[in-house]
Amino acid sequence: MALRRRTSYIAIMPDTPPAVIRPLRLALRRGFAGRCPACGEAKLFGRFLKPVPRCPACGQDWSHHRADDLPAYLVILILGHLMVPVVVEVNRSFEPGLVVQMILWPLAAAVLALAMLQPVKGAVIGLQWARRMHGFG
Ligand SMILES: [Zn+2]
């Protein structure tokens, strides 16, 4: 509760420098889009899941992020909630054969997981930056 009050206090101060204010939604959105959560000008990732060490536009150091297993956990959580109803409905409506299902569902899960992993990791890094976790303070 004390943290929430302090964040609101910082956000409404008219003379607070922009570098002090870190809006969570904007950071999440920028990170999800693969852009720097701090400025939104440059790419966050140098490779598939490897963030650039430092933003070339604003100079923010991204070596402090500690996303660890959270992006993979969130992808599994989201993907499970998306795929289970689809699998149940497809099975109920079309009754596909076992071989079709053995190929279709693992392939769909792998493609969707790979597509979701980088955006979710970007959002997690944005969350850590916006909430000053780890070395982002
Ligand atoms: Zn930047």
Backbone and ligand atoms as CSV (ligand in chain L), in Angstrom:
chain,resi,resn,atom,element,x,y,z
A,1,MET,N,N,0.825,-1.196,0.000
A,1,MET,CA,C,0.000,0.000,0.000
A,1,MET,C,C,0.860,1.247,0.000
A,2,ALA,N,N,1.931,1.220,0.793
A,2,ALA,CA,C,2.818,2.385,0.843
A,2,ALA,C,C,3.458,2.633,-0.514
A,3,LEU,N,N,3.823,1.546,-1.234
A,3,LEU,CA,C,4.426,1.698,-2.551
A,3,LEU,C,C,3.440,2.327,-3.524
A,4,ARG,N,N,2.174,1.922,-3.468
A,4,ARG,CA,C,1.160,2.475,-4.368
A,4,ARG,C,C,0.993,3.984,-4.120
A,5,ARG,N,N,0.949,4.374,-2.864
A,5,ARG,CA,C,0.820,5.799,-2.561
A,5,ARG,C,C,2.005,6.582,-3.088
A,6,ARG,N,N,3.194,6.038,-2.908
A,6,ARG,CA,C,4.396,6.747,-3.344
A,6,ARG,C,C,4.400,6.896,-4.864
A,7,THR,N,N,4.000,5.851,-5.590
A,7,THR,CA,C,3.967,5.914,-7.044
A,7,THR,C,C,2.984,6.987,-7.503
A,8,SER,N,N,1.806,7.035,-6.899
A,8,SER,CA,C,0.831,8.051,-7.265
A,8,SER,C,C,1.362,9.440,-6.950
A,9,TYR,N,N,2.049,9.571,-5.850
A,9,TYR,CA,C,2.603,10.866,-5.458
A,9,TYR,C,C,3.592,11.349,-6.503
A,10,ILE,N,N,4.458,10.452,-6.954
A,10,ILE,CA,C,5.446,10.836,-7.962
A,10,ILE,C,C,4.752,11.219,-9.269
A,11,ALA,N,N,3.709,10.451,-9.633
A,11,ALA,CA,C,3.053,10.685,-10.917
A,11,ALA,C,C,2.328,12.036,-10.971
A,12,ILE,N,N,1.839,12.538,-9.837
A,12,ILE,CA,C,1.063,13.778,-9.895
A,12,ILE,C,C,1.898,15.022,-9.606
A,13,MET,N,N,3.154,14.866,-9.244
A,13,MET,CA,C,3.998,16.028,-8.983
A,13,MET,C,C,4.294,16.739,-10.301
A,14,PRO,N,N,3.894,17.994,-10.458
A,14,PRO,CA,C,4.069,18.683,-11.741
A,14,PRO,C,C,5.526,18.971,-12.093
A,15,ASP,N,N,6.393,19.116,-11.113
A,15,ASP,CA,C,7.776,19.458,-11.432
A,15,ASP,C,C,8.717,18.263,-11.348
A,16,THR,N,N,8.162,17.050,-11.364
A,16,THR,CA,C,8.995,15.854,-11.351
A,16,THR,C,C,9.640,15.679,-12.724
A,17,PRO,N,N,10.948,15.490,-12.791
A,17,PRO,CA,C,11.591,15.285,-14.086
A,17,PRO,C,C,11.054,14.035,-14.777
A,18,PRO,N,N,10.928,14.045,-16.109
A,18,PRO,CA,C,10.372,12.893,-16.821
A,18,PRO,C,C,11.153,11.608,-16.585
A,19,ALA,N,N,12.455,11.714,-16.297
A,19,ALA,CA,C,13.248,10.504,-16.083
A,19,ALA,C,C,12.831,9.764,-14.816
A,20,VAL,N,N,12.214,10.462,-13.867
A,20,VAL,CA,C,11.805,9.830,-12.612
A,20,VAL,C,C,10.514,9.045,-12.801
A,21,ILE,N,N,9.616,9.529,-13.652
A,21,ILE,CA,C,8.325,8.891,-13.874
A,21,ILE,C,C,8.498,7.728,-14.841
A,22,ARG,N,N,8.024,6.563,-14.428
A,22,ARG,CA,C,8.103,5.375,-15.276
A,22,ARG,C,C,6.710,4.753,-15.368
A,23,PRO,N,N,5.894,5.189,-16.326
A,23,PRO,CA,C,4.527,4.652,-16.438
A,23,PRO,C,C,4.537,3.169,-16.802
A,24,LEU,N,N,3.837,2.392,-15.998
A,24,LEU,CA,C,3.852,0.933,-16.151
A,24,LEU,C,C,3.240,0.485,-17.471
A,25,ARG,N,N,2.056,0.995,-17.792
A,25,ARG,CA,C,1.386,0.541,-19.026
A,25,ARG,C,C,2.208,0.843,-20.268
A,26,LEU,N,N,2.807,2.029,-20.309
A,26,LEU,CA,C,3.631,2.401,-21.462
A,26,LEU,C,C,4.853,1.498,-21.565
A,27,ALA,N,N,5.489,1.222,-20.418
A,27,ALA,CA,C,6.665,0.345,-20.415
A,27,ALA,C,C,6.290,-1.068,-20.853
A,28,LEU,N,N,5.139,-1.573,-20.376
A,28,LEU,CA,C,4.677,-2.906,-20.775
A,28,LEU,C,C,4.400,-2.952,-22.275
A,29,ARG,N,N,3.730,-1.901,-22.780
A,29,ARG,CA,C,3.377,-1.861,-24.197
A,29,ARG,C,C,4.633,-1.788,-25.075
A,30,ARG,N,N,5.568,-0.938,-24.693
A,30,ARG,CA,C,6.801,-0.820,-25.466
A,30,ARG,C,C,7.603,-2.107,-25.430
A,31,GLY,N,N,7.716,-2.696,-24.245
A,31,GLY,CA,C,8.447,-3.959,-24.128
A,31,GLY,C,C,7.778,-5.059,-24.934
A,32,PHE,N,N,6.451,-5.124,-24.896
A,32,PHE,CA,C,5.702,-6.139,-25.652
A,32,PHE,C,C,5.945,-5.985,-27.145
A,33,ALA,N,N,6.096,-4.733,-27.594
A,33,ALA,CA,C,6.343,-4.463,-29.011
A,33,ALA,C,C,7.816,-4.636,-29.386
A,34,GLY,N,N,8.655,-4.995,-28.417
A,34,GLY,CA,C,10.071,-5.199,-28.700
A,34,GLY,C,C,10.862,-3.905,-28.769
A,35,ARG,N,N,10.291,-2.836,-28.211
A,35,ARG,CA,C,10.968,-1.539,-28.203
A,35,ARG,C,C,11.510,-1.275,-26.797
A,36,CYS,N,N,12.425,-0.335,-26.701
A,36,CYS,CA,C,13.001,0.043,-25.411
A,36,CYS,C,C,11.883,0.556,-24.498
A,37,PRO,N,N,11.652,-0.057,-23.319
A,37,PRO,CA,C,10.591,0.421,-22.419
A,37,PRO,C,C,10.819,1.848,-21.927
A,38,ALA,N,N,12.052,2.300,-21.909
A,38,ALA,CA,C,12.354,3.638,-21.398
A,38,ALA,C,C,12.004,4.729,-22.402
A,39,CYS,N,N,12.396,4.547,-23.684
A,39,CYS,CA,C,12.183,5.613,-24.666
A,39,CYS,C,C,11.289,5.182,-25.837
A,40,GLY,N,N,11.223,3.898,-26.137
A,40,GLY,CA,C,10.409,3.406,-27.240
A,40,GLY,C,C,11.009,3.649,-28.613
A,41,GLU,N,N,12.220,4.162,-28.665
A,41,GLU,CA,C,12.829,4.546,-29.945
A,41,GLU,C,C,13.615,3.413,-30.595
A,42,ALA,N,N,14.271,2.597,-29.801
A,42,ALA,CA,C,15.164,1.573,-30.359
A,42,ALA,C,C,14.659,0.174,-30.016
A,43,LYS,N,N,15.221,-0.823,-30.701
A,43,LYS,CA,C,14.849,-2.209,-30.438
A,43,LYS,C,C,15.380,-2.646,-29.084
A,44,LEU,N,N,14.580,-3.466,-28.397
A,44,LEU,CA,C,14.991,-3.982,-27.097
A,44,LEU,C,C,15.852,-5.225,-27.247
A,45,PHE,N,N,15.593,-6.021,-28.294
A,45,PHE,CA,C,16.287,-7.299,-28.447
A,45,PHE,C,C,17.294,-7.243,-29.595
A,46,GLY,N,N,18.520,-7.729,-29.300
A,46,GLY,CA,C,19.536,-7.859,-30.336
A,46,GLY,C,C,19.375,-9.169,-31.078
A,47,ARG,N,N,19.020,-10.221,-30.328
A,47,ARG,CA,C,18.712,-11.520,-30.903
A,47,ARG,C,C,17.353,-11.936,-30.381
A,48,PHE,N,N,16.962,-13.185,-30.653
A,48,PHE,CA,C,15.586,-13.606,-30.355
A,48,PHE,C,C,15.171,-13.309,-28.913
A,49,LEU,N,N,15.945,-13.774,-27.949
A,49,LEU,CA,C,15.591,-13.525,-26.551
A,49,LEU,C,C,16.695,-12.798,-25.798
A,50,LYS,N,N,17.640,-12.237,-26.519
A,50,LYS,CA,C,18.784,-11.558,-25.890
A,50,LYS,C,C,18.602,-10.055,-26.045
A,51,PRO,N,N,18.340,-9.351,-24.939
A,51,PRO,CA,C,18.206,-7.891,-25.038
A,51,PRO,C,C,19.548,-7.243,-25.357
A,52,VAL,N,N,19.486,-6.099,-25.979
A,52,VAL,CA,C,20.717,-5.351,-26.237
A,52,VAL,C,C,21.282,-4.923,-24.874
A,53,PRO,N,N,22.599,-4.828,-24.744
A,53,PRO,CA,C,23.154,-4.452,-23.442
A,53,PRO,C,C,22.786,-3.030,-23.031
A,54,ARG,N,N,22.656,-2.141,-24.004
A,54,ARG,CA,C,22.352,-0.741,-23.703
A,54,ARG,C,C,21.540,-0.174,-24.871
A,55,CYS,N,N,20.525,0.622,-24.569
A,55,CYS,CA,C,19.700,1.209,-25.622
A,55,CYS,C,C,20.523,2.218,-26.420
A,56,PRO,N,N,20.597,2.072,-27.743
A,56,PRO,CA,C,21.375,3.028,-28.532
A,56,PRO,C,C,20.739,4.421,-28.587
A,57,ALA,N,N,19.449,4.534,-28.294
A,57,ALA,CA,C,18.781,5.840,-28.368
A,57,ALA,C,C,18.876,6.622,-27.049
A,58,CYS,N,N,18.582,5.966,-25.921
A,58,CYS,CA,C,18.547,6.694,-24.642
A,58,CYS,C,C,19.658,6.288,-23.688
A,59,GLY,N,N,20.360,5.208,-23.980
A,59,GLY,CA,C,21.479,4.790,-23.141
A,59,GLY,C,C,21.096,3.958,-21.937
A,60,GLN,N,N,19.811,3.563,-21.815
A,60,GLN,CA,C,19.379,2.739,-20.681
A,60,GLN,C,C,20.127,1.407,-20.689
A,61,ASP,N,N,20.680,1.039,-19.568
A,61,ASP,CA,C,21.407,-0.220,-19.416
A,61,ASP,C,C,20.400,-1.345,-19.174
A,62,TRP,N,N,20.371,-2.326,-20.071
A,62,TRP,CA,C,19.425,-3.452,-19.945
A,62,TRP,C,C,20.090,-4.687,-19.370
A,63,SER,N,N,21.339,-4.588,-18.960
A,63,SER,CA,C,22.012,-5.756,-18.408
A,63,SER,C,C,21.487,-6.105,-17.017
A,64,HIS,N,N,20.706,-5.219,-16.388
A,64,HIS,CA,C,20.184,-5.471,-15.046
A,64,HIS,C,C,18.942,-6.362,-15.034
A,65,HIS,N,N,18.333,-6.557,-16.201
A,65,HIS,CA,C,17.061,-7.290,-16.184
A,65,HIS,C,C,17.285,-8.713,-15.696
A,66,ARG,N,N,16.301,-9.239,-14.971
A,66,ARG,CA,C,16.343,-10.616,-14.471
A,66,ARG,C,C,15.004,-11.266,-14.777
A,67,ALA,N,N,14.685,-11.412,-16.047
A,67,ALA,CA,C,13.402,-12.017,-16.409
A,67,ALA,C,C,13.362,-13.494,-16.016
A,68,ASP,N,N,14.490,-14.167,-16.103
A,68,ASP,CA,C,14.606,-15.586,-15.730
A,68,ASP,C,C,13.512,-16.433,-16.379
A,69,ASP,N,N,12.749,-17.180,-15.576
A,69,ASP,CA,C,11.753,-18.109,-16.115
A,69,ASP,C,C,10.360,-17.509,-16.219
A,70,LEU,N,N,10.167,-16.283,-15.778
A,70,LEU,CA,C,8.820,-15.711,-15.778
A,70,LEU,C,C,8.201,-15.640,-17.176
A,71,PRO,N,N,8.928,-15.203,-18.226
A,71,PRO,CA,C,8.300,-15.183,-19.553
A,71,PRO,C,C,7.839,-16.562,-20.007
A,72,ALA,N,N,8.646,-17.590,-19.789
A,72,ALA,CA,C,8.242,-18.946,-20.197
A,72,ALA,C,C,7.026,-19.408,-19.391
A,73,TYR,N,N,7.007,-19.108,-18.103
A,73,TYR,CA,C,5.866,-19.479,-17.266
A,73,TYR,C,C,4.598,-18.779,-17.763
A,74,LEU,N,N,4.708,-17.482,-18.046
A,74,LEU,CA,C,3.529,-16.739,-18.512
A,74,LEU,C,C,3.046,-17.245,-19.868
A,75,VAL,N,N,3.988,-17.579,-20.762
A,75,VAL,CA,C,3.603,-18.112,-22.075
A,75,VAL,C,C,2.856,-19.427,-21.904
A,76,ILE,N,N,3.354,-20.299,-21.040
A,76,ILE,CA,C,2.674,-21.585,-20.797
A,76,ILE,C,C,1.277,-21.339,-20.218
A,77,LEU,N,N,1.188,-20.416,-19.283
A,77,LEU,CA,C,-0.106,-20.101,-18.649
A,77,LEU,C,C,-1.114,-19.565,-19.677
A,78,ILE,N,N,-0.685,-18.605,-20.477
A,78,ILE,CA,C,-1.574,-17.987,-21.478
A,78,ILE,C,C,-1.925,-19.002,-22.557
A,79,LEU,N,N,-0.903,-19.716,-23.027
A,79,LEU,CA,C,-1.121,-20.680,-24.100
A,79,LEU,C,C,-2.073,-21.788,-23.678
A,80,GLY,N,N,-1.949,-22.255,-22.454
A,80,GLY,CA,C,-2.867,-23.287,-21.956
A,80,GLY,C,C,-4.297,-22.800,-21.940
A,81,HIS,N,N,-4.483,-21.557,-21.504
A,81,HIS,CA,C,-5.843,-21.012,-21.462
A,81,HIS,C,C,-6.401,-20.752,-22.848
A,82,LEU,N,N,-5.536,-20.511,-23.830
A,82,LEU,CA,C,-6.001,-20.303,-25.199
A,82,LEU,C,C,-6.264,-21.635,-25.905
A,83,MET,N,N,-5.389,-22.609,-25.691
A,83,MET,CA,C,-5.458,-23.832,-26.499
A,83,MET,C,C,-6.481,-24.840,-25.999
A,84,VAL,N,N,-6.653,-24.964,-24.707
A,84,VAL,CA,C,-7.555,-26.003,-24.190
A,84,VAL,C,C,-8.981,-25.829,-24.719
A,85,PRO,N,N,-9.571,-24.634,-24.664
A,85,PRO,CA,C,-10.924,-24.503,-25.231
A,85,PRO,C,C,-10.974,-24.783,-26.734
A,86,VAL,N,N,-9.922,-24.394,-27.442
A,86,VAL,CA,C,-9.886,-24.642,-28.886
A,86,VAL,C,C,-9.806,-26.143,-29.157
A,87,VAL,N,N,-8.943,-26.832,-28.416
A,87,VAL,CA,C,-8.809,-28.279,-28.601
A,87,VAL,C,C,-10.142,-28.977,-28.298
A,88,VAL,N,N,-10.779,-28.593,-27.219
A,88,VAL,CA,C,-12.050,-29.221,-26.846
A,88,VAL,C,C,-13.105,-28.954,-27.912
A,89,GLU,N,N,-13.197,-27.717,-28.387
A,89,GLU,CA,C,-14.210,-27.374,-29.379
A,89,GLU,C,C,-13.956,-28.044,-30.728
A,90,VAL,N,N,-12.684,-28.080,-31.141
A,90,VAL,CA,C,-12.361,-28.747,-32.414
A,90,VAL,C,C,-12.673,-30.242,-32.315
A,91,ASN,N,N,-12.320,-30.846,-31.196
A,91,ASN,CA,C,-12.624,-32.269,-31.025
A,91,ASN,C,C,-14.117,-32.538,-31.014
A,92,ARG,N,N,-14.870,-31.680,-30.378
A,92,ARG,CA,C,-16.319,-31.864,-30.310
A,92,ARG,C,C,-16.988,-31.631,-31.664
A,93,SER,N,N,-16.498,-30.649,-32.416
A,93,SER,CA,C,-17.142,-30.285,-33.676
A,93,SER,C,C,-16.707,-31.153,-34.852
A,94,PHE,N,N,-15.407,-31.444,-34.937
A,94,PHE,CA,C,-14.883,-32.098,-36.153
A,94,PHE,C,C,-14.419,-33.531,-35.917
A,95,GLU,N,N,-14.185,-33.912,-34.693
A,95,GLU,CA,C,-13.691,-35.244,-34.360
A,95,GLU,C,C,-12.526,-35.647,-35.259
A,96,PRO,N,N,-11.416,-34.918,-35.231
A,96,PRO,CA,C,-10.278,-35.282,-36.080
A,96,PRO,C,C,-9.622,-36.566,-35.580
A,97,GLY,N,N,-8.930,-37.239,-36.475
A,97,GLY,CA,C,-8.273,-38.493,-36.133
A,97,GLY,C,C,-7.117,-38.279,-35.176
A,98,LEU,N,N,-6.684,-39.385,-34.578
A,98,LEU,CA,C,-5.621,-39.313,-33.582
A,98,LEU,C,C,-4.308,-38.826,-34.180
A,99,VAL,N,N,-3.989,-39.279,-35.394
A,99,VAL,CA,C,-2.734,-38.873,-36.047
A,99,VAL,C,C,-2.760,-37.376,-36.347
A,100,VAL,N,N,-3.889,-36.886,-36.794
A,100,VAL,CA,C,-4.024,-35.448,-37.063
A,100,VAL,C,C,-3.810,-34.661,-35.784
A,101,GLN,N,N,-4.385,-35.128,-34.700
A,101,GLN,CA,C,-4.223,-34.415,-33.429
A,101,GLN,C,C,-2.800,-34.502,-32.898
A,102,MET,N,N,-2.135,-35.633,-33.131
A,102,MET,CA,C,-0.752,-35.788,-32.669
A,102,MET,C,C,0.189,-34.841,-33.396
A,103,ILE,N,N,-0.191,-34.431,-34.596
A,103,ILE,CA,C,0.642,-33.490,-35.358
A,103,ILE,C,C,0.175,-32.061,-35.125
A,104,LEU,N,N,-1.111,-31.851,-35.146
A,104,LEU,CA,C,-1.671,-30.498,-35.099
A,104,LEU,C,C,-1.407,-29.775,-33.779
A,105,TRP,N,N,-1.735,-30.365,-32.659
A,105,TRP,CA,C,-1.694,-29.643,-31.376
A,105,TRP,C,C,-0.276,-29.345,-30.896
A,106,PRO,N,N,0.661,-30.296,-30.959
A,106,PRO,CA,C,2.031,-29.926,-30.578
A,106,PRO,C,C,2.634,-28.874,-31.506
A,107,LEU,N,N,2.333,-28.971,-32.807
A,107,LEU,CA,C,2.860,-27.985,-33.760
A,107,LEU,C,C,2.263,-26.600,-33.483
A,108,ALA,N,N,0.948,-26.553,-33.250
A,108,ALA,CA,C,0.307,-25.265,-32.951
A,108,ALA,C,C,0.845,-24.677,-31.648
A,109,ALA,N,N,1.039,-25.527,-30.639
A,109,ALA,CA,C,1.565,-25.051,-29.353
A,109,ALA,C,C,2.983,-24.515,-29.510
A,110,ALA,N,N,3.814,-25.206,-30.277
A,110,ALA,CA,C,5.201,-24.761,-30.466
A,110,ALA,C,C,5.261,-23.433,-31.222
A,111,VAL,N,N,4.472,-23.319,-32.274
A,111,VAL,CA,C,4.481,-22.078,-33.075
A,111,VAL,C,C,3.974,-20.903,-32.235
A,112,LEU,N,N,2.873,-21.107,-31.516
A,112,LEU,CA,C,2.332,-20.025,-30.685
A,112,LEU,C,C,3.278,-19.659,-29.545
A,113,ALA,N,N,3.916,-20.653,-28.939
A,113,ALA,CA,C,4.858,-20.364,-27.843
A,113,ALA,C,C,6.039,-19.549,-28.358
A,114,LEU,N,N,6.575,-19.919,-29.504
A,114,LEU,CA,C,7.696,-19.163,-30.067
A,114,LEU,C,C,7.271,-17.749,-30.447
A,115,ALA,N,N,6.047,-17.614,-30.937
A,115,ALA,CA,C,5.559,-16.282,-31.318
A,115,ALA,C,C,5.322,-15.396,-30.092
A,116,MET,N,N,4.959,-15.996,-28.967
A,116,MET,CA,C,4.623,-15.212,-27.777
A,116,MET,C,C,5.819,-14.920,-26.878
A,117,LEU,N,N,6.875,-15.701,-26.992
A,117,LEU,CA,C,7.958,-15.633,-26.006
A,117,LEU,C,C,8.675,-14.282,-25.990
A,118,GLN,N,N,9.046,-13.766,-27.147
A,118,GLN,CA,C,9.767,-12.485,-27.170
A,118,GLN,C,C,8.890,-11.319,-26.682
A,119,PRO,N,N,7.641,-11.176,-27.157
A,119,PRO,CA,C,6.809,-10.087,-26.628
A,119,PRO,C,C,6.585,-10.177,-25.118
A,120,VAL,N,N,6.376,-11.385,-24.602
A,120,VAL,CA,C,6.149,-11.522,-23.164
A,120,VAL,C,C,7.427,-11.187,-22.396
A,121,LYS,N,N,8.573,-11.606,-22.906
A,121,LYS,CA,C,9.824,-11.258,-22.234
A,121,LYS,C,C,10.047,-9.746,-22.262
A,122,GLY,N,N,9.726,-9.113,-23.373
A,122,GLY,CA,C,9.843,-7.653,-23.443
A,122,GLY,C,C,8.955,-6.966,-22.426
A,123,ALA,N,N,7.738,-7.477,-22.264
A,123,ALA,CA,C,6.822,-6.896,-21.273
A,123,ALA,C,C,7.336,-7.117,-19.854
A,124,VAL,N,N,7.927,-8.276,-19.591
A,124,VAL,CA,C,8.490,-8.539,-18.256
A,124,VAL,C,C,9.651,-7.587,-17.984
A,125,ILE,N,N,10.495,-7.356,-18.961
A,125,ILE,CA,C,11.603,-6.406,-18.790
A,125,ILE,C,C,11.042,-5.001,-18.567
A,126,GLY,N,N,9.989,-4.646,-19.295
A,126,GLY,CA,C,9.341,-3.351,-19.087
A,126,GLY,C,C,8.776,-3.221,-17.683
A,127,LEU,N,N,8.182,-4.304,-17.181
A,127,LEU,CA,C,7.660,-4.323,-15.807
A,127,LEU,C,C,8.782,-4.103,-14.801
A,128,GLN,N,N,9.877,-4.810,-14.979
A,128,GLN,CA,C,11.001,-4.672,-14.042
A,128,GLN,C,C,11.574,-3.263,-14.082
A,129,TRP,N,N,11.663,-2.697,-15.262
A,129,TRP,CA,C,12.196,-1.333,-15.383
A,129,TRP,C,C,11.235,-0.318,-14.750
A,130,ALA,N,N,9.942,-0.445,-15.054
A,130,ALA,CA,C,8.962,0.526,-14.553
A,130,ALA,C,C,8.832,0.481,-13.028
A,131,ARG,N,N,8.994,-0.703,-12.454
A,131,ARG,CA,C,8.855,-0.851,-11.010
A,131,ARG,C,C,10.207,-0.851,-10.298
A,132,ARG,N,N,11.266,-0.482,-11.031
A,132,ARG,CA,C,12.618,-0.308,-10.467
A,132,ARG,C,C,13.097,-1.568,-9.757
A,133,MET,N,N,12.814,-2.713,-10.344
A,133,MET,CA,C,13.264,-3.979,-9.757
A,133,MET,C,C,14.722,-4.214,-10.101
A,134,HIS,N,N,15.379,-4.984,-9.292
A,134,HIS,CA,C,16.759,-5.384,-9.500
A,134,HIS,C,C,17.644,-4.157,-9.664
A,135,GLY,N,N,18.378,-4.027,-10.747
A,135,GLY,CA,C,19.309,-2.913,-10.889
A,135,GLY,C,C,18.725,-1.697,-11.573
A,136,PHE,N,N,17.401,-1.648,-11.773
A,136,PHE,CA,C,16.788,-0.539,-12.484
A,136,PHE,C,C,16.389,0.626,-11.570
A,137,GLY,N,N,16.811,0.601,-10.322
A,137,GLY,CA,C,16.409,1.649,-9.378
A,137,GLY,C,C,17.048,2.959,-9.568
L,1,ZN,ZN,ZN,15.813,3.638,-24.998
